[in-house]
Amino acid sequence: MPKINAVTCPVCGCLCDDIELTVADNVVQQVKNGCAMCEAKFFSHNNDHRLKTPLIRKDGTLVPTTYDEAIKKSAEILAKANYPILYGWSSTDCEAQRVGVELAEEVGGVLDNTAVVCHGPSILSVQEVGIPTCTLGQIRHRADLLIYWGCNPWSAHPRHLERYTAFTDGRFEGSEWKSYINKVKAAAGRKKIRSLERKGVLKHKLEHPAPSVSDNKPPEILKKKGRKLIVVDVRKSMTAEMADYFLQVKPGKDYELIQTIRALVRDQELDVDEVAGVPVEYLQQLVDAMITAEFGAVFFGMGLTQSAGKFRNIDVAISLIRDLNMRTKFAILPMRGHFNVTGANTVFTWQSGYPYAVDFSLGYPRYNPGETTVVDILQREESDAGLVIASDPASNFPRKAVEHLVKNPLIVIDPHMNATSLIGDIVFPSEIVGIEKEGTAYRMDHVPLPLKKVVDPPKGLLSDEEILRRILKEVRKIKLKKMVVA
């Protein structure tokens, strides 16, 4: 069976490009090097329940139709609308996103992507204070101190640790995988001893000091040479379990904690003993580890962007990196979720000047998050039509926003049926980008990577880009007719 090497995985922001696929009879048979999410994505192209024909709602029921009819009806909806929203874009390629910008401008709508519900605050902060960052490759080869703040890559980005940080062998820094394995073996041994004690097999019970999560005392391991992994979060996640040091912060207190660390980095005296549930003495030991690092990297997730403080949390986190760079070398990166949400922000910016929440209703792009973001527009019940592509807002938007989304004509473009497809008026099945269509996507560190076509799509299916181009062409025809009549 033929094998295809160096395939880029179209799942999360890691965009792992070392996937090896075995393909036979136009079906992916085996996935090598990928995580569980990667395997599920590549196997999904052959799902028996996959939608393979467009649907249109008639008499309250979705019924099969042709692409021509669905495209014509979609163009009529968008051309007629006064204030349509075009949302999603984070799980498709840059080529489709570029056409989406054209379409939004043509219909005078609002163009928004999923950053509005995840790393929108990060973008606002970067616009205010900049960002000292680097590529994941530089971190892989050089970083000796790794900090994950408000994120859990073990679950959300399963290969991030393995490919880019603690568990990878870099040119100048080694992997800490063996250290983690030893830690797991030691934990399993302690568990076995306790089991034997409970059964009465061991006559002399050993003392087991109960670990206190609230203690947060930094271990001596922070003074070791080589890579060190620190996790800061409100709960002990799987990533925290494998860290050299887990710092548990009280919910909603990240801002205070970061500002305290900044003060300690600048050798300022503090008149308190504890901040955010952590003794200042422990924070000082953490700061010592940060300052003595040769090159450190901080990765932050939605634990910072979607908790109290929002973009101000990111402001002070970036400012902390700036302070640390006065004494050593540090970088900071957001843990982006969808595989091409970074690409959506990048494409929107080079085409319109703004990364998300772009309003074309006045004939030129405007940007005012909180006013021109899709969630807020839906909650204010201002839109009169919607196009959702490569996203599922019905499953995660506020109830009031979804209720208004359903009230108006809704067009959905997605390879698979989801909650939003079920409430749509026109549903387009499309080719799966990175499996049935080649394209381009941006990794979370803004490095563009090619997406490969590894199998042929089901007969008759169109790509996201082609569907959008045909809708755009039809919209322009309708507008031209109106101008001629006028």
C-alpha positions in Angstrom: 0.0 0.0 0.0 1.4 3.5 -0.9 2.6 5.7 1.9 2.5 9.5 1.9 5.0 11.2 4.1 5.3 14.7 5.6 1.6 15.3 5.7 0.3 18.3 7.7 -2.4 17.5 10.2 -5.4 19.8 9.9 -6.7 19.6 13.5 -5.1 22.0 16.0 -2.8 25.0 16.0 0.3 22.7 16.2 -0.1 21.7 12.5 2.2 18.7 13.0 3.8 18.2 9.6 5.4 14.8 10.2 2.3 12.6 9.7 2.7 9.5 7.6 -0.4 8.0 5.9 -1.1 4.7 4.3 -3.7 5.0 1.6 -5.4 2.2 -0.4 -8.4 2.4 -2.7 -8.7 6.1 -2.0 -9.2 5.5 1.7 -6.8 6.4 4.5 -6.0 3.0 6.1 -3.3 3.9 8.7 -2.1 7.1 10.4 1.4 7.2 11.9 2.9 9.8 14.3 -0.5 11.4 14.9 -2.5 11.8 18.1 -6.0 10.5 18.6 -7.6 13.6 17.2 -5.4 13.4 14.2 -6.4 9.8 13.5 -10.1 10.6 13.9 -9.8 13.5 11.5 -8.1 11.5 8.7 -10.4 8.6 9.1 -13.5 10.9 9.0 -13.3 11.4 5.3 -14.7 7.9 4.8 -17.5 8.2 7.3 -20.7 6.4 6.2 -22.9 9.2 7.6 -21.1 12.0 5.8 -23.3 14.4 3.9 -22.6 14.3 0.2 -25.3 16.5 -1.3 -26.4 20.1 -0.6 -29.6 20.5 1.5 -32.2 23.3 1.4 -35.0 23.9 3.9 -38.5 23.5 2.4 -41.6 23.5 4.5 -39.5 23.3 7.6 -37.5 20.3 6.5 -34.0 20.0 4.9 -34.3 18.2 1.6 -31.6 17.4 -1.0 -30.9 19.9 -3.8 -28.3 20.7 -6.4 -25.2 22.9 -5.9 -26.6 25.3 -8.6 -29.9 25.8 -6.8 -28.2 26.1 -3.4 -25.6 28.6 -4.6 -28.3 30.7 -6.4 -30.5 30.8 -3.3 -27.5 31.7 -1.1 -26.5 34.5 -3.3 -30.0 35.9 -3.3 -30.1 35.8 0.6 -26.8 37.6 0.9 -27.5 40.2 -1.8 -30.9 41.0 -0.3 -29.6 41.3 3.3 -28.9 44.6 4.8 -26.5 43.4 7.6 -25.4 39.8 7.1 -22.8 38.1 9.2 -20.1 35.8 7.8 -18.6 33.7 10.6 -16.2 30.8 11.2 -13.2 30.5 8.8 -10.8 28.9 11.4 -10.9 25.3 10.0 -10.5 26.0 6.3 -7.6 27.1 4.2 -6.2 30.6 3.5 -7.4 30.4 -0.1 -11.0 30.2 1.0 -10.5 32.9 3.7 -9.3 35.3 1.0 -12.4 34.7 -1.1 -14.5 35.2 2.1 -13.1 38.7 2.6 -14.1 39.6 -1.0 -17.6 38.2 -0.4 -18.1 40.1 2.9 -17.0 43.4 1.3 -19.3 42.7 -1.7 -22.4 42.1 0.5 -21.5 44.8 3.1 -21.5 42.3 5.9 -19.5 41.6 9.1 -16.6 39.2 8.7 -15.6 37.4 12.0 -13.7 34.3 13.0 -13.6 32.1 16.1 -10.9 34.2 17.7 -13.9 36.2 19.1 -14.6 33.4 21.5 -11.0 32.3 22.3 -8.0 34.5 21.7 -9.6 37.8 20.7 -8.3 39.3 23.9 -4.8 38.2 23.0 -5.1 40.1 19.7 -6.3 43.2 21.5 -3.3 43.1 23.8 -0.8 42.5 21.0 -2.2 45.6 19.3 -1.6 47.6 22.4 1.8 46.5 23.7 3.3 44.3 20.9 4.5 40.7 21.6 8.1 39.4 22.1 7.7 36.0 20.3 9.5 33.5 18.2 8.9 30.3 16.3 8.2 26.9 17.8 11.4 25.7 16.2 13.5 28.1 18.2 11.8 27.0 21.4 12.3 23.3 20.5 16.1 23.8 20.1 16.9 26.5 22.7 14.3 26.8 25.5 15.4 25.5 28.9 12.4 26.8 30.9 8.9 26.2 29.7 5.8 27.6 31.3 2.2 26.7 30.4 -0.2 29.2 31.9 -4.0 28.7 31.8 -3.8 25.8 29.3 -3.7 22.1 29.1 -1.8 21.0 26.0 -1.9 17.3 27.0 -5.6 17.3 26.2 -6.0 20.2 23.8 -2.7 20.0 21.8 -1.6 16.4 22.5 1.7 16.6 20.6 2.8 20.1 21.6 5.0 18.8 24.4 6.4 16.0 22.3 7.2 18.1 19.2 8.1 21.6 20.5 8.8 21.7 24.2 9.6 19.4 27.1 9.6 16.0 25.4 11.6 16.7 22.3 15.3 16.6 21.6 16.5 20.0 20.4 19.9 21.0 19.0 20.9 22.6 22.3 18.4 21.1 24.8 17.5 17.5 25.5 14.2 15.8 26.1 12.8 15.3 29.6 10.7 12.3 28.6 12.8 9.9 30.7 12.4 12.1 33.7 8.6 12.0 33.3 8.6 8.2 32.9 10.6 7.9 36.1 8.1 10.1 37.8 5.2 7.9 36.6 7.0 4.8 37.7 7.6 6.3 41.2 3.9 7.3 41.5 2.9 3.8 40.4 5.2 2.3 43.0 3.8 4.5 45.8 0.3 3.5 44.8 1.2 -0.2 45.0 2.7 0.2 48.4 -0.4 1.9 49.7 -2.5 -0.9 48.3 -0.4 -3.5 50.1 -0.7 -1.5 53.3 -4.5 -1.5 53.0 -4.6 -5.2 52.5 -2.3 -5.8 55.5 0.5 -7.4 53.5 3.0 -4.9 54.8 3.5 -5.2 58.6 5.2 -1.8 59.1 3.4 1.1 57.5 5.4 3.8 55.9 4.7 7.4 56.5 3.2 9.1 53.5 2.9 12.9 53.9 -0.3 14.0 52.3 0.6 16.2 49.3 -1.0 19.6 49.6 -2.0 21.2 46.3 -2.4 24.6 48.0 1.2 24.4 49.4 2.7 25.3 46.0 6.2 25.0 47.4 8.8 25.0 44.6 10.8 21.7 44.5 14.6 21.6 44.4 14.3 20.3 40.8 13.9 23.9 39.7 17.6 24.3 40.3 18.5 21.4 38.0 20.3 21.8 34.7 18.4 21.1 31.5 14.8 21.7 30.7 12.3 22.5 33.4 8.5 22.5 32.9 6.2 24.7 35.0 2.4 24.8 34.8 0.3 27.6 36.3 -3.5 26.9 36.4 -6.5 26.9 38.7 -6.7 23.1 38.8 -4.3 20.2 38.5 -4.6 19.1 34.9 -2.8 16.2 33.1 -0.1 18.6 32.0 0.4 19.8 35.6 0.8 16.1 36.6 3.9 15.8 34.5 5.4 19.2 35.3 8.4 19.8 37.5 6.4 22.4 39.3 2.7 23.1 39.4 1.6 26.5 40.7 -2.1 26.6 41.6 -3.6 30.1 41.4 -7.0 31.1 42.8 -9.6 31.5 40.0 -9.7 35.1 38.6 -6.4 36.1 40.3 -4.0 35.7 37.4 -3.7 39.4 36.9 -2.6 40.0 40.5 -0.2 37.0 40.3 1.5 38.2 37.1 1.9 41.8 38.5 3.5 40.4 41.6 6.0 38.3 39.6 6.8 41.5 37.6 7.5 43.3 40.8 9.8 40.6 42.0 11.6 40.5 38.6 12.3 44.2 39.1 13.6 43.6 42.6 10.8 45.5 44.3 9.8 45.0 47.9 6.4 43.6 48.7 4.4 44.3 51.9 2.2 41.2 51.6 3.0 37.5 52.4 0.6 35.9 49.9 -0.8 36.7 46.5 -3.5 34.7 44.7 -3.2 31.9 47.2 0.6 31.6 46.7 3.2 32.7 49.3 5.5 35.4 48.0 8.5 33.3 49.2 7.5 30.6 46.7 7.1 33.2 43.9 10.5 34.6 44.6 12.0 31.1 44.0 9.9 30.9 40.8 11.3 34.2 39.7 14.9 33.0 40.4 14.3 30.1 38.1 13.0 32.4 35.4 15.9 34.9 35.7 18.6 32.2 35.7 17.1 30.5 32.6 19.1 30.9 29.4 16.0 31.0 27.2 12.4 30.7 28.5 9.0 30.5 26.8 5.5 31.1 28.2 2.5 29.5 26.5 -0.9 30.9 27.5 -4.4 29.7 26.8 -8.0 30.5 27.5 -7.4 30.3 31.2 -6.0 33.8 30.8 -8.0 35.1 27.8 -11.5 34.1 29.0 -11.2 34.6 32.8 -11.5 37.8 34.8 -9.3 40.5 33.4 -9.5 39.2 29.8 -7.1 41.2 27.6 -5.6 42.9 30.6 -4.2 39.5 31.7 -2.4 39.3 28.4 -1.2 42.9 28.7 0.6 42.2 31.9 1.8 38.7 30.7 3.5 40.4 27.7 4.8 43.1 30.0 6.3 40.4 32.2 8.2 39.0 29.2 9.4 42.4 28.4 10.7 42.8 32.0 12.4 39.4 31.9 14.1 40.3 28.6 16.0 43.0 30.5 17.7 40.2 32.4 17.6 37.1 30.2 15.8 35.9 27.0 12.1 35.1 27.0 9.3 34.7 24.5 5.5 34.3 24.8 3.0 32.5 22.5 -0.8 32.0 22.6 -2.0 28.4 22.3 -4.3 28.7 19.3 -6.9 26.1 18.9 -8.3 25.5 15.4 -5.7 24.6 12.9 -6.0 27.8 10.8 -7.4 30.4 13.2 -4.0 32.1 13.0 -4.4 32.0 9.2 -7.8 33.6 9.4 -6.4 36.5 11.5 -3.5 36.9 9.1 -5.5 36.8 5.9 -8.2 39.2 7.3 -5.4 41.6 8.3 -3.6 41.7 5.0 -6.9 42.0 3.1 -8.8 44.5 5.3 -6.3 45.8 7.9 -8.0 44.0 10.8 -7.8 40.5 12.2 -11.4 39.8 13.1 -14.7 41.6 13.7 -14.5 43.5 10.4 -17.6 45.5 9.5 -18.0 46.4 5.8 -21.5 47.8 6.1 -20.5 51.4 5.4 -18.5 50.3 2.3 -15.1 50.3 4.0 -13.7 48.1 6.8 -14.4 49.1 10.4 -13.1 47.4 13.5 -14.5 47.8 17.0 -14.6 44.6 19.1 -17.7 44.6 21.3 -19.7 46.4 18.6 -18.6 44.6 15.4 -18.1 41.2 16.8 -20.6 38.6 15.7 -21.7 37.4 19.2 -22.6 41.0 20.2 -24.4 41.7 16.9 -26.5 38.5 17.3 -27.3 39.4 21.0 -28.4 42.8 19.9 -30.5 41.2 17.2 -29.1 43.4 14.4 -28.2 40.9 11.7 -30.7 39.8 9.1 -28.8 36.8 7.5 -25.9 34.6 8.2 -23.2 32.5 6.6 -21.3 30.1 8.8 -18.3 28.2 7.4 -16.0 25.6 9.0 -17.4 26.3 12.5 -20.3 25.3 14.8 -21.5 28.4 16.7 -24.8 26.8 17.6 -23.0 24.5 20.0 -21.1 27.2 21.9 -22.6 30.6 21.4 -24.9 32.1 24.1 -28.5 31.0 23.8 -29.8 34.4 22.9 -27.3 34.7 20.0 -28.2 31.3 18.6 -31.9 32.1 18.9 -31.4 35.2 16.7 -29.2 33.2 14.3 -32.1 30.8 13.7 -34.6 33.6 13.1 -32.9 34.7 9.9 -31.8 32.9 6.7 -28.7 30.8 7.6 -26.2 29.3 5.1 -23.8 26.6 6.4 -20.7 25.3 4.7 -19.0 22.3 6.4 -17.8 18.8 5.4 -19.8 17.2 8.2 -23.3 17.8 9.8 -23.2 19.6 13.1 -25.5 21.5 15.4 -25.4 24.6 13.2 -26.0 22.6 10.0 -29.2 21.2 11.6 -30.7 24.6 12.1 -29.4 26.0 8.7 -31.7 26.9 5.7 -29.0 26.0 3.1 -26.3 23.4 3.9 -23.3 22.8 1.7 -21.2 19.7 2.1 -17.6 20.5 1.1 -14.2 18.8 0.6 -12.1 18.3 3.7 -9.2 20.7 3.6 -5.8 19.0 4.2 -7.3 15.6 3.2 -9.3 16.0 0.0 -8.0 19.5 -0.9 -4.6 21.1 -0.8 -4.1 24.6 0.6 -2.2 26.7 3.1 -2.6 27.1 6.9 -0.7 29.1 9.5 0.7 27.4 12.6 0.1 29.0 16.0 3.5 30.8 15.7 2.6 32.3 12.3 4.6 29.9 10.2 2.7 29.1 7.0 2.6 25.4 6.1 1.2 23.5 3.0 -1.8 21.2 3.4 -1.7 18.1 1.2 -4.4 16.4 -0.8 -4.1 12.7 0.0 -7.4 11.3 -1.3 -10.0 12.3 -3.9 -13.2 13.8 -2.5 -16.6 12.1 -3.1 -17.8 12.6 -6.6 -19.5 16.0 -7.1 -18.3 17.7 -3.9 -16.9 21.2 -4.1 -14.2 22.8 -2.0 -15.0 25.7 0.4 -13.1 28.0 -1.9 -15.0 27.0 -5.0 -18.4 27.3 -3.2 -17.5 30.8 -2.0 -16.3 31.8 -5.5 -19.5 30.7 -7.1 -21.7 32.5 -4.5 -19.6 35.6 -5.0 -20.0 35.4 -8.7 -23.7 35.0 -8.4 -24.0 37.9 -5.9 -22.2 40.2 -8.4 -24.6 39.1 -11.2 -27.6 40.0 -9.0 -26.1 43.4 -8.1 -25.3 44.1 -11.7 -28.9 43.4 -12.7 -30.2 45.8 -10.0 -27.8 48.5 -11.3 -29.0 48.0 -14.9 -32.7 48.2 -13.8 -32.0 51.3 -11.8 
